[in-house]
Amino acid sequence: MNILESIKEIVEGSCKVDLSKTTRVRNVMDARRIFSALSVKLTSETYCNIGDVIDRTHCSIVHHVKTTKDLLKTDKCFAEKYNQCSTQVSDFINKDERIVRGKYLYHLQEARKYANAIKKIRINNLNQ
C-alpha cells in the first residue's frame, strides 16, 4: 500500500465516508478536500496521481486544495476535522518513516541512473 492509499484510509476512517463515491454531499466533499490538501502538503505525488486514488482529475485536486485554504479560515467545524485528520496522518508518517525513506532512496537511485546515462551520451558524442 502506498502513502496516498494510507492517507485515503485515514481520512475515510476519520470522516466515516467513501472518498470514491460519486456524490456532492457536504461531508463527502469535505473529506475529499482534506484528503487532497493533506496529500499535496505531505507527499511529493503529482495532482494526477492524487486524483487517481479518489477517481478525480487533477483539476479537482487543485480546486480542493484552494477551497480547503478558504474553509480553514471560515469554517470552525471543517478546521477541526482537518486538524484531526492531519494529526492522524502525521502520526502515521512519523511511525512509518520507511515510506518516505524508501521513496527518497528510489528517486536517488533513479537520478544516479539518469546521470550515468547522460555521461555515456556525452562520452559517445565526444568520440564521434
C-alpha positions in Angstrom: 0.0 0.0 0.0 1.4 3.4 -0.9 1.3 6.6 1.1 -1.8 8.0 -0.8 -3.8 4.9 -0.1 -2.8 5.2 3.6 -3.9 8.8 3.7 -7.2 7.9 2.0 -7.9 5.2 4.6 -7.1 7.5 7.5 -9.4 10.3 6.1 -12.2 7.8 5.2 -12.0 6.3 8.7 -11.9 9.6 10.5 -14.8 11.2 8.4 -16.7 7.9 8.0 -17.2 8.3 4.2 -16.1 6.7 1.0 -14.0 9.2 -1.0 -14.5 7.4 -4.3 -18.3 7.7 -4.1 -19.8 9.9 -6.8 -21.7 12.4 -4.7 -21.6 16.0 -3.8 -22.9 15.7 -0.3 -21.1 18.2 2.0 -19.4 15.7 4.4 -18.0 13.6 1.4 -16.8 16.8 -0.3 -15.1 18.0 2.9 -13.4 14.6 3.2 -12.1 14.8 -0.4 -10.8 18.3 0.3 -9.0 17.2 3.4 -7.5 14.2 1.5 -6.4 16.3 -1.4 -4.9 19.1 0.8 -3.0 16.6 3.0 -1.8 14.6 0.1 -0.4 17.7 -1.6 1.1 19.0 1.6 2.7 15.8 2.9 3.7 13.9 -0.3 5.6 14.7 -3.5 2.9 13.0 -5.6 1.5 14.7 -8.7 -2.0 16.1 -8.7 -2.9 13.4 -11.3 -1.7 10.6 -9.0 -3.6 12.1 -6.1 -6.7 12.4 -8.2 -6.4 8.8 -9.4 -6.7 7.5 -5.8 -10.2 9.1 -5.4 -11.3 8.8 -9.1 -11.0 12.6 -9.7 -9.0 14.7 -12.2 -6.0 16.9 -11.3 -8.3 19.9 -11.7 -10.5 18.7 -8.9 -7.4 18.3 -6.7 -6.3 21.9 -7.4 -9.8 23.1 -6.6 -10.0 21.0 -3.4 -6.7 22.5 -2.2 -7.8 26.0 -2.9 -11.2 25.6 -1.2 -9.6 23.9 1.8 -7.5 27.0 2.4 -10.7 29.2 2.4 -12.7 26.8 4.6 -9.9 26.6 7.2 -10.2 30.3 7.7 -14.0 30.4 7.9 -15.5 27.1 9.0 -14.6 26.0 12.5 -16.1 22.5 12.2 -14.2 21.9 9.0 -10.9 23.1 10.6 -11.4 20.7 13.5 -11.9 17.8 11.1 -8.9 18.8 9.1 -6.7 19.1 12.1 -7.8 15.7 13.4 -7.0 14.1 10.1 -3.7 16.0 9.8 -2.6 14.8 13.2 -3.5 11.2 12.4 -1.7 11.3 9.0 1.3 12.9 10.5 1.5 10.3 13.3 1.2 7.6 10.6 4.0 9.1 8.6 6.3 9.6 11.6 5.7 6.0 12.7 6.3 4.6 9.3 9.3 6.7 8.1 10.4 3.9 5.8 7.8 5.0 3.3 9.4 8.4 3.0 12.9 6.9 3.2 12.1 4.3 0.6 10.7 7.0 -1.8 13.8 9.1 -1.3 16.1 6.2 -2.0 14.2 5.2 -5.1 14.4 8.7 -6.5 18.1 9.0 -5.6 18.7 5.7 -7.5 16.8 7.0 -10.5 18.7 10.3 -10.5 22.0 8.4 -10.5 20.9 6.2 -13.3 20.0 9.2 -15.4 23.2 10.9 -14.6 25.2 7.9 -15.7 23.2 7.7 -18.9 23.9 11.4 -19.6 27.6 10.8 -19.0 27.6 7.9 -21.5 25.9 10.0 -24.1 28.4 12.8 -23.7 31.3 10.4 -24.0 29.8 8.9 -27.1 29.3 12.4 -28.6 33.0 13.3 -27.9 34.2 10.0 -29.5 32.4 10.7 -32.8 
